[in-house]
Amino acid sequence: MSRALVLIPARMRATRLPDKPLAEIAGLPMIVQVMRRAEEAGIGEVVVATDAEEIAAAVRAHGGRAVMTRADHPSGSDRIHEAIEALDPEGRQEVVVNVQGDLPTIAPAAIRAVLSVMEERDVALGTLVAPIEREEDREASQVVKMVGSEWKPGRFRCLYFTRATAPWGEGPLWHHIGLYAWRRDALRRFVALPPSPLELREKLEQLRALEAGMRVDAQAVDDVPLGVDTQEDLDRARAMMAQRGSAAASS
């Protein structure tokens, strides 16, 4: 698999946790921690795509690269599309990996895993899933479920994404992780499409790709990374990173 361009979209407009990308975690801004995890994945150049000079400045102060984008993008997918068109107008980079800027504890191996999905040439969009272990997560609407066909161990052809408990009956349920690898032409087509009916109903952007007939595959990983949306999440992320730091120091 050829190397990818890894883009991390970030903005300052979070309402539940103001200035979230700059929140300190283990001595670094959260956006820099995400950048470090992406760099550790070793799959290609890492660039932060943002509309905020404060975020760009923090990234550059820690040796990273940032590209400025418009402030009116409705989604991270639109932001990374603008960014890759500016960074690679000749279209030489075929695959772009979108890592959310609020995943400071994501495993670099998970980022590598999403790129592996793109080894199948007709896959337009690759993503990740993990098994749902907690009973309360089976019915929680904030836990997005992937319904798909496992065509080889740990690899799924995605048929649907939903906030409902699905599929019905006995068997595992799969938690969708919002980390994506895009084929460049598929991303260009995606952002040009209007929001689809099921996307609007479920409030899940990835359904637009399925409704447009794009092939979406998912790779299973062991754990769901912690997304930081609230102060409680931030406290958990700080504790997790402190624990990792202590373990590394004692090894």
ZAMARGU-4260 file (C-alpha; in steps of 0.2 Angstrom, whole numbers, plus 5000, padded with zeros to 4 digits):
<rodrens>
0) 5000/5000/5000 | 5007/5017/4995 | 5009/5030/5009 | 4995/5042/5012 | 4993/5060/5017
5) 4986/5060/5035 | 4975/5076/5038 | 4968/5081/5055 | 4954/5093/5054 | 4952/5105/5069
10) 4942/5120/5074 | 4939/5130/5089 | 4920/5130/5089 | 4916/5116/5101 | 4902/5122/5113
15) 4903/5109/5126 | 4922/5111/5129 | 4928/5128/5123 | 4945/5129/5115 | 4946/5110/5115
20) 4960/5108/5102 | 4972/5118/5114 | 4967/5109/5130 | 4983/5103/5139 | 4986/5084/5140
25) 5002/5077/5147 | 5011/5094/5143 | 5005/5096/5125 | 4990/5104/5117 | 4977/5090/5112
30) 4979/5094/5094 | 4998/5091/5096 | 4995/5074/5105 | 4984/5068/5090 | 4997/5074/5078
35) 5010/5064/5088 | 4999/5048/5087 | 4997/5050/5068 | 5016/5053/5066 | 5019/5037/5076
40) 5008/5027/5064 | 5022/5030/5050 | 5010/5030/5035 | 5014/5047/5028 | 5015/5065/5030
45) 5004/5073/5044 | 4996/5090/5042 | 4983/5099/5053 | 4969/5107/5043 | 4961/5121/5053
50) 4953/5138/5052 | 4960/5145/5068 | 4977/5154/5068 | 4979/5148/5087 | 4978/5130/5082
55) 4990/5132/5067 | 5002/5142/5079 | 5002/5128/5092 | 5005/5114/5079 | 5020/5124/5071
60) 5027/5128/5088 | 5029/5109/5091 | 5037/5106/5074 | 5021/5101/5064 | 5013/5107/5048
65) 4997/5116/5047 | 4986/5122/5032 | 4973/5136/5034 | 4955/5132/5027 | 4939/5141/5027
70) 4929/5144/5042 | 4912/5139/5035 | 4914/5120/5031 | 4899/5110/5037 | 4910/5094/5041
75) 4928/5088/5043 | 4927/5079/5026 | 4924/5096/5017 | 4939/5103/5027 | 4951/5089/5022
80) 4945/5091/5004 | 4950/5109/5003 | 4966/5105/5012 | 4972/5091/5000 | 4967/5101/4985
85) 4978/5115/4991 | 4992/5103/4997 | 4992/5092/4981 | 4983/5101/4967 | 4992/5089/4954
90) 4982/5075/4962 | 4998/5064/4965 | 4991/5058/4982 | 4978/5045/4980 | 4973/5041/4998
95) 4970/5053/5012 | 4967/5048/5030 | 4956/5058/5041 | 4960/5057/5059 | 4948/5067/5070
100) 4957/5080/5081 | 4949/5075/5097 | 4957/5057/5098 | 4972/5060/5108 | 4974/5042/5115
105) 4971/5034/5098 | 4983/5019/5095 | 4995/5022/5080 | 4991/5004/5075 | 4973/5009/5072
110) 4978/5023/5060 | 4988/5010/5051 | 4974/4998/5051 | 4962/5010/5042 | 4975/5012/5028
115) 4976/4993/5025 | 4957/4993/5020 | 4962/5003/5004 | 4972/4988/4998 | 4956/4983/4989
120) 4956/4995/4974 | 4937/4996/4973 | 4935/5002/4991 | 4931/5021/4990 | 4931/5023/5009
125) 4939/5014/5023 | 4935/5015/5041 | 4936/5005/5058 | 4925/4995/5070 | 4927/4987/5087
130) 4916/4974/5095 | 4903/4981/5107 | 4906/4974/5124 | 4895/4984/5137 | 4877/4980/5137
135) 4872/4998/5139 | 4881/5002/5123 | 4870/4991/5113 | 4855/5003/5114 | 4865/5019/5116
140) 4861/5031/5102 | 4878/5039/5103 | 4886/5023/5100 | 4885/5021/5081 | 4883/5003/5075
145) 4890/4996/5058 | 4880/4983/5050 | 4890/4973/5037 | 4896/4957/5029 | 4912/4950/5035
150) 4921/4944/5019 | 4937/4939/5028 | 4942/4938/5046 | 4940/4956/5054 | 4936/4964/5037
155) 4918/4970/5033 | 4909/4976/5018 | 4898/4990/5026 | 4880/4989/5022 | 4873/5002/5034
160) 4877/5013/5049 | 4864/5017/5062 | 4861/5023/5080 | 4848/5010/5083 | 4852/4992/5090
165) 4856/4983/5074 | 4856/4970/5067 | 4843/4961/5076 | 4845/4944/5084 | 4859/4934/5092
170) 4877/4939/5087 | 4890/4953/5089 | 4887/4971/5087 | 4900/4983/5080 | 4904/5000/5086
175) 4909/5012/5071 | 4925/5022/5074 | 4924/5038/5065 | 4942/5037/5057 | 4942/5037/5038
180) 4953/5033/5023 | 4947/5041/5007 | 4951/5037/4989 | 4954/5054/4982 | 4941/5054/4968
185) 4928/5047/4980 | 4931/5061/4992 | 4929/5074/4978 | 4913/5066/4973 | 4907/5065/4991
190) 4909/5083/4995 | 4900/5088/4979 | 4884/5078/4984 | 4870/5085/4994 | 4867/5077/5011
195) 4857/5061/5008 | 4840/5057/5016 | 4847/5043/5027 | 4861/5054/5032 | 4849/5068/5038
200) 4838/5056/5047 | 4852/5046/5056 | 4864/5062/5057 | 4878/5051/5051 | 4888/5058/5036
205) 4895/5041/5031 | 4878/5036/5025 | 4879/5048/5010 | 4893/5038/5003 | 4883/5022/5004
210) 4867/5030/4997 | 4878/5036/4982 | 4884/5018/4979 | 4901/5019/4985 | 4910/5004/4993
215) 4914/5006/5011 | 4924/4993/5020 | 4929/4992/5039 | 4943/4984/5048 | 4940/4977/5065
220) 4952/4983/5079 | 4952/4979/5098 | 4947/4996/5106 | 4937/5011/5103 | 4948/5027/5105
225) 4942/5040/5118 | 4934/5055/5109 | 4936/5071/5120 | 4919/5081/5120 | 4917/5086/5138
230) 4927/5090/5153 | 4925/5073/5160 | 4932/5066/5143 | 4947/5078/5145 | 4950/5072/5163
235) 4950/5054/5157 | 4962/5057/5143 | 4974/5066/5155 | 4973/5051/5167 | 4976/5039/5153
240) 4991/5049/5146 | 4998/5051/5163 | 4997/5032/5166 | 5006/5029/5149 | 5019/5041/5154
245) 5022/5032/5171 | 5023/5015/5162 | 5035/5021/5149 | 5046/5029/5163 | 5047/5013/5173
250) 5051/5002/5158
</rodrens>
